[in-house]
Amino acid sequence: MRNSYETPLFDKLKDFAGQNPISLHVPGHKSGAVFPEKGREFYQRILPIDLTEVTGLDDLHAPEGAILEAEKAAAEFFKADRSFFLVGGSTAGNLAMILGTVRRGERIIVQRNCHKSVMNGIELAGALPVFIAPEFDEQVRRYTHPSKETLAVSLEKYPDAKAVLLTYPDYFGGTYPLQEMIELSHEKGIPVLVDEAHGVHFALGQPLPPSALCCGADIVVQSAHKMAPAMTMASYLHMQGNLVSEKSVARFLQMIQSSSPSYPIMASLDLARSFLETMTGEELNRALESSEEMRKEMRKLDFCSVVEAEGHDPFKITLQMEKGWNGLEAIHAFERAGLWPELATEDQVLFIAGLAPQKRFDKFIKALSYVNEQLKKAGNHATIERVQLFPDKIRELAFTYEEMNTRSHIEVPFAEAAGLIAAEAVIPYPPGIPLIMRGERIEEVQLKALDRLIRNGARLQQRHETGNLLVFTN
C-alpha cells in the first residue's frame, strides 16, 4: 500500500544531497559551491538538489526509477491511467497533447477563447481548427464557454474532426457541465483534450467542482503551480482511455521538453501531489472559510461588487467594477496598497486565494480600506460598451497555416484593418487569450475592443512595434 506522504523523487534528491558528494558534472554551480555572493542567500538551500541525470536520479524522458514512481503516484491520486511530469508549464502539455492527437490537414474543434499555447500547438501540427465561440454570461459579465448546442452543431458539421479541445475551468474559475460535452464527443468516437491549467486542486473533490478527469476527458493538462504548492512551470499531463496514443504524446513530450529538465521543478510536482493527497477535509474547509472571509470584506467596497456564481472555483474572487470604474486602473491602486491581484480586465479584477488560510488578514483589510478611499477621490469613467466579439458561433480561419507561410504581409493602421486577414495574433496578457488570431478575418468589433483596451492601458503581446497591425496581402 502506497503511503500518500511519500515523495519518491524529492526523497531521492534529498538523500543524494545529504551525502555531500563532489560534483564533477553539470550544472556549473556545483551544488552551490560556485555561485555569486549576491544571490547565495536566496539560492543556497535549493542548489544542492538542482542536479542532473547522474546514477540513481532517473531520467524524465525514459523514467524507470524515482521519477517513474512519482509519476505513478500522481496518476493514482488524480485517477489517470498515466501521468507525465512537465517542466515547461501547461504550454508544453498543450503542445504535446495536440501534436500527439492531430496531424497536418486534420480538423480539430477548439474553444475560441483558448490560451495562446493551444493556437501555437495547432499551428505546429498544421491542423485545421474549427472554432466554437463562447457564450456571454450576463451573471458574471464576461465570455465563458461554448454551449453544448454549439458543440453538437460543430460535431455534425465536421464529422471528420479528430479531437475536441476545451478549457475548464476558465481563468476566473468558471465551470460548466463538462461531462455532458465530453459524452457528446465520445458518442462520435472523438477524444476530448482539456486545458485544465487552473483546476489542479479540483482533485480534492467536493465541495470543489469536479475535475476534468472525473468528467471523462481523454487528456488533461494542469498547471500545478497555479493553485497547488509547486514551483513555477511545474505541470502535469494526464491520460486515460484508448482514444489517444500514449506513445505518440510521450514522443512529442520528448521533443518539446528540455533534455536537461529541472529536478527542483520535478520534485515540487512530487511534493504538490503529496500535499493535495494528504490535505484533510478540515484543512480544506479552513482554506474555504478564509477565502469566504476575504470575499466578505471585499463586498464592503464602494466602487465594485463581488461576482457571485454558483459552481465556480471558490478560491477565485472577482471584483466587478461599478459606476464606470476601470479595472486596469483599480489594480494599480491595489498594488500600491500591497495587494497584488492576479489580473485585471477593463471592468474586473481577479484575486486568487490560497489552499491555506490567509495569515495576514489585518494587512489585507487595511489595504482594502486604502484602496476604497483612493478610488473615492478619482473621477468616474464612462460605462464600458458591450460588443459582440464572436458574431459567428462556428468559424474557421481564412487561410490554412500552410498558406499563411507562403503569403507576404504588410502593415496597416487599425482603421484600415477591418475585413483583412491578420498576419499576427494580438493577445492581451494576462490572460493570454488571443483577441485576434493569426489567419483570422478581422472584424470591426474586434478593432473597437482592441482600441478600447489600448486606451485603458492593457498590455498586449505580439503586437507590431509600430502600433499598426500586420495583415496578409491578397
NUKOL-334838 format. One record per residue (C-alpha): residue in three letters; x, y, z. Coordinates in steps of 0.1 Angstrom, whole numbers, padded with zeros to 4 digits, always signed. Each point is the difference from the previous one (the first is absolute). Layout:
residues N
AlaXYZ...
This chain:
residues 474
Met+0000+0000+0000Arg+0015+0033-0011Asn+0005+0027+0027Ser-0016+0033-0011Tyr+0027+0019+0019Glu+0028-0017-0020Thr+0017+0022-0026Pro+0023-0024-0019Leu+0018+0025-0022Phe+0004+0027+0027Asp+0012-0026+0025Lys+0026-0013-0025Leu+0013+0035-0006Lys+0002+0008+0037Asp+0019-0033+0007Phe+0024+0007-0028Ala+0007+0035+0011Gly+0004-0012+0036Gln+0031-0021-0010Asn+0018+0033-0008Pro+0014-0014-0033Ile+0028+0016-0020Ser-0016+0014-0032Leu+0020-0007-0031His-0031+0004-0023Val-0024+0027-0010Pro-0015+0023+0010Gly+0028+0025+0004His-0009+0013+0034Lys+0013-0033+0014Ser-0028-0005+0025Gly+0004+0036+0011Ala+0038+0001+0004Val+0003+0024-0030Phe-0026+0027+0003Pro-0001+0039+0001Glu+0001+0012+0036Lys-0028+0025-0008Gly-0025-0029-0005Arg+0014-0026+0023Glu-0023+0007+0029Phe-0031-0006-0021Tyr+0012-0030-0021Gln+0022-0019+0024Arg-0027-0023+0013Ile-0012-0011-0034Leu+0033-0004-0019Pro+0010-0034+0016Ile-0030-0016-0016Asp+0004+0018-0033Leu+0016-0031-0016Thr+0002-0019-0032Glu-0005-0035-0012Val+0027-0017+0021Thr-0003-0036+0010Gly-0030-0006+0022Leu-0019+0033-0008Asp-0019-0014-0030Asp-0008+0017-0034Leu-0032+0019-0007His+0000-0012-0036Ala+0005-0037+0008Pro-0010-0003+0036Glu+0004-0033+0018Gly+0009+0010+0036Ala-0010+0029+0023Ile-0016+0021-0027Leu-0021-0029-0012Glu-0011-0007+0035Ala-0009+0036+0005Glu-0020+0001-0032Lys-0018-0032+0009Ala-0009+0015+0034Ala-0014+0030-0019Ala-0020-0022-0023Glu-0015-0019+0029Phe-0010+0032+0019Phe-0014+0019-0030Lys-0018-0032-0013Ala+0019-0002-0033Asp+0013-0030-0020Arg+0033+0018-0005Ser+0014+0033+0013Phe+0030+0019-0013Phe+0021+0027+0018Leu+0004+0032-0020Val+0027+0026+0006Gly-0011+0024-0027Gly-0033+0009+0014Ser-0034-0008-0014Thr+0013+0014-0032Ala+0021-0031-0005Gly-0029-0022+0008Asn-0024+0018-0023Leu+0025-0002-0029Ala+0006-0037+0006Met-0036-0011+0003Ile-0009+0018-0032Leu+0030-0013-0020Gly-0006-0035+0014Thr-0036+0000-0011Val-0005+0018-0033Arg+0021+0001-0032Arg+0005+0024-0028Gly-0032+0008-0019Glu-0022-0016+0027Arg-0028+0019+0017Ile-0002+0008+0037Ile-0029+0017+0016Val+0013+0027+0024Gln-0016+0023+0026Arg+0006+0035-0015Asn+0011+0016+0033Cys+0029-0024+0006His+0035+0008+0011Lys+0025+0010-0026Ser+0020-0032+0006Val-0029-0019-0015Met+0001+0020-0031Asn+0038-0005-0002Gly-0005-0037+0003Ile-0025-0001-0028Glu+0022+0020-0023Leu+0030-0022+0007Ala-0022-0031-0008Gly-0012+0017-0032Ala-0035-0010+0010Leu-0032+0018-0011Pro-0017+0016+0030Val-0038+0004+0002Phe-0008+0026+0027Ile-0031-0002+0021Ala-0008+0033+0017Pro-0006+0005+0037Glu-0033+0014+0013Phe-0002+0033+0018Asp-0012-0007+0035Glu-0019+0030+0014Gln+0003-0012+0035Val+0038+0002+0000Arg+0002+0026-0028Arg+0026-0016-0021Tyr+0004-0027-0027Thr+0002-0034+0015His-0004-0033-0019Pro-0017-0013-0032Ser-0034-0015+0004Lys-0007-0037-0003Glu-0022+0009-0030Thr+0028+0017-0018Leu+0022-0030+0005Ala-0027-0023-0012Val-0004+0020-0032Ser+0037+0001-0006Leu+0003-0038+0004Glu-0028-0005-0025Lys+0015+0024-0025Tyr+0036-0013+0004Pro-0004-0038+0005Asp+0037-0004-0011Ala+0013+0019+0031Lys+0027-0019+0018Ala-0003+0017+0034Val-0019+0026+0020Leu+0021+0023+0022Leu-0017+0019+0029Thr+0011+0023+0028Tyr-0012-0009+0035Pro-0002+0019+0023Asp+0006+0034-0016Tyr+0025+0025+0014Phe-0026+0013+0025Gly-0009-0034+0013Gly-0032-0004-0021Thr-0012-0035-0006Tyr-0028-0016-0020Pro-0015-0035-0007Leu+0032-0013-0015Gln-0010-0037+0004Glu-0030+0006-0024Met+0023+0015-0026Ile+0024-0029+0003Glu-0027-0026-0003Leu-0013+0018-0031Ser+0034-0003-0016His+0006-0035+0011Glu-0032-0011-0017Lys+0017+0009-0032Gly+0032-0018+0010Ile+0018+0034+0003Pro+0025+0005+0029Val-0002+0031+0022Leu+0031+0019+0010Val-0003+0024+0029Asp+0021+0029+0010Glu-0006-0001+0038Ala+0029+0023+0009His-0020+0016+0027Gly-0017-0031+0015Val+0027-0022+0015His-0016+0003+0034Phe-0033-0013-0012Ala+0015-0034+0007Leu-0008+0007+0037Gly-0037-0007-0007Gln-0031+0016+0014Pro-0008+0027+0007Leu+0023+0010-0029Pro-0012-0006-0036Pro+0006-0034-0016Ser+0034-0004-0017Ala+0003-0005-0038Leu+0013-0035+0005Cys-0031-0009+0021Cys-0021+0014-0028Gly+0016-0025-0024Ala+0025+0022-0019Asp+0026-0020-0020Ile+0029+0023+0006Val+0002+0027+0027Val+0028+0025+0005Gln+0003+0017+0034Ser+0022+0028+0012Ala+0010-0012+0035His+0016+0033+0008Lys-0032+0020-0004Met-0019-0014+0030Ala+0021-0028+0015Pro+0033+0007+0018Ala+0023-0007-0030Met+0027+0021-0016Thr-0008+0022-0030Met-0001-0021-0032Ala-0008-0032+0019Ser-0029-0017-0017Tyr-0016-0034-0006Leu-0014-0017-0031His-0024-0028+0007Met-0015-0026-0024Gln-0028-0026+0002Gly-0018-0022-0024Asn+0011-0013-0034Leu-0011+0027-0024Val+0035+0017-0001Ser+0033-0018-0003Glu+0021+0004+0032Lys+0031-0008-0020Ser-0007+0028-0024Val-0005+0026+0028Ala+0031-0012+0018Arg+0021+0003-0032Phe-0010+0036-0005Leu+0007+0008+0037Gln+0036-0012-0006Met+0002+0024-0029Ile-0015+0030+0018Gln+0015-0003+0034Ser+0036+0008+0009Ser+0025-0028+0000Ser+0013+0015+0032Pro-0032+0002+0021Ser+0000+0018+0033Tyr+0001-0024+0029Pro-0013+0026+0025Ile-0030+0006-0022Met-0007-0038-0004Ala+0005-0005+0038Ser-0025+0028+0007Leu-0026-0020-0021Asp+0006-0030+0022Leu-0004+0022+0031Ala-0031+0017-0014Arg-0017-0033-0006Ser+0007-0011+0035Phe-0013+0033+0014Leu-0033-0004-0018Glu-0003-0037+0007Thr+0006+0005+0038Met-0021+0031+0004Thr-0028-0007+0025Gly-0036+0011-0004Glu+0005+0022+0030Glu+0030+0017-0016Leu-0020+0006-0032Asn-0029+0014+0019Arg+0023+0025+0018Ala+0014+0011-0033Leu-0035+0004-0014Glu-0011+0020+0030Ser+0030+0023-0004Ser-0009+0006-0036Glu-0036+0008+0009Glu+0012+0024+0027Met+0021+0018-0026Arg-0031+0001-0023Lys-0021+0014+0029Glu+0024+0029+0006Met+0001+0008-0037Arg-0038+0002-0001Lys+0004+0032+0021Leu+0019+0019-0027Asp-0019+0029-0015Phe+0013-0001-0036Cys-0007-0036-0009Ser-0020-0031+0008Val+0011-0036+0004Val-0009-0023-0028Glu-0021-0028+0014Ala-0004-0031-0021Glu-0011-0034+0011Gly+0022-0030-0008His+0031+0021-0006Asp+0034-0004+0016Pro-0005+0015+0035Phe+0037+0009+0002Lys-0004+0025-0028Ile-0014+0034+0010Thr-0010+0024-0028Leu-0009+0036+0006Gln-0023+0017-0025Met+0007+0037-0004Glu-0032+0021+0004Lys-0010+0035-0009Gly+0026+0001-0029Trp+0031-0008+0021Asn+0028-0015-0021Gly+0015-0033+0011Leu+0033+0007-0016Glu+0004+0031+0022Ala-0014-0016+0031Ile+0026-0028-0001His+0027+0027+0004Ala-0017+0013+0031Phe+0000-0035+0015Glu+0037-0004-0008Arg+0008+0034+0016Ala-0017-0014+0031Gly+0021-0031+0000Leu-0027-0023-0014Trp+0010-0016-0033Pro-0029-0015-0020Glu+0004-0026-0027Leu-0013+0022-0028Ala-0024+0028-0010Thr-0022+0005-0031Glu-0018+0032-0009Asp-0026-0005+0026Gln+0010-0030+0022Val+0029-0008+0024Leu+0008-0036+0009Phe+0015-0012+0033Ile+0011-0035+0007Ala-0002-0012+0036Gly+0023-0029+0011Leu-0006-0035+0013Ala+0008+0012+0035Pro-0015+0027+0022Gln+0011+0036-0006Lys+0026+0007+0027Arg+0002+0038-0006Phe-0037+0008+0003Asp+0006+0033+0019Lys+0022+0013-0028Phe-0026-0012-0025Ile-0028+0020+0016Lys+0022+0031+0004Ala+0009-0002-0037Leu-0036-0003-0011Ser-0008+0031+0021Tyr+0028+0019-0017Val-0012-0009-0035Asn-0035+0009+0008Glu+0010+0035+0011Gln+0023+0005-0030Leu-0027-0009-0025Lys-0026+0021+0017Lys+0022+0030-0009Ala+0003-0009-0037Gly-0024+0010-0027Asn-0024-0026-0015His+0006-0012-0036Ala-0026-0006-0027Thr-0018-0034+0002Ile+0016-0026-0022Glu-0020-0007-0031Arg-0006-0037-0005Val+0009-0014-0035Gln-0006-0034-0015Leu+0035-0012-0004Phe-0009-0033-0015Pro-0028+0005-0026Asp+0004-0035-0015Lys-0007-0029+0023Ile+0021-0023-0022Arg+0029+0014-0020Glu+0031-0011-0020Leu+0031+0020-0008Ala+0001+0017-0034Phe+0033-0017-0009Thr+0016-0032+0010Tyr+0033+0003+0019Glu+0018-0014-0031Glu-0015+0028-0021Met+0010+0026+0026Asn+0036-0011-0002Thr+0001+0008-0037Arg-0017+0034+0000Ser+0016+0034+0005His-0014+0025+0024Ile-0002+0038+0005Glu-0007+0024+0028Val-0032+0019+0001Pro-0015+0024+0026Phe-0028-0013+0021Ala-0026+0020-0018Glu+0008-0018-0033Ala+0002-0035+0014Ala-0036-0011+0000Gly-0007-0027-0025Leu+0037-0009-0005Ile+0017-0032+0012Ala+0022+0004+0031Ala+0037-0011-0005Glu+0007+0001+0037Ala-0019-0008+0032Val-0010+0029+0023Ile+0000-0013+0036Pro-0009+0019+0031Tyr+0021-0014+0028Pro-0011-0013+0025Pro-0020-0021-0007Gly+0018-0008-0032Ile-0032-0006-0021Pro+0003+0014-0036Leu-0024+0028-0008Ile+0010-0003-0036Met+0016-0033-0013Arg+0025-0004-0028Gly-0019-0010-0031Glu-0033+0015+0012Arg-0021+0025-0020Ile+0000+0031+0022Glu-0034+0013+0011Glu-0008+0036+0008Val-0012-0010+0035Gln+0035-0015+0007Leu+0017+0032-0010Lys-0024+0020+0022Ala+0008-0022+0030Leu+0037+0002-0008Asp+0000+0038-0002Arg-0018+0002+0033Leu+0024-0024+0017Ile+0030+0020-0012Arg-0015+0033+0012Asn-0007-0016+0034Gly+0036-0011+0004Ala-0002-0037-0008Arg+0033-0018-0008Leu+0000-0019-0033Gln+0023-0028-0012Gln+0012-0004-0036Arg-0012+0034-0011His+0021+0016-0027Glu+0024+0026+0015Thr-0014+0028-0023Gly-0034-0004+0015Asn-0015-0010-0033Leu-0014-0035-0008Leu+0017-0025-0022Val-0023-0014-0026Phe+0004-0024-0030Thr+0000+0014-0035Asn-0025-0015-0024
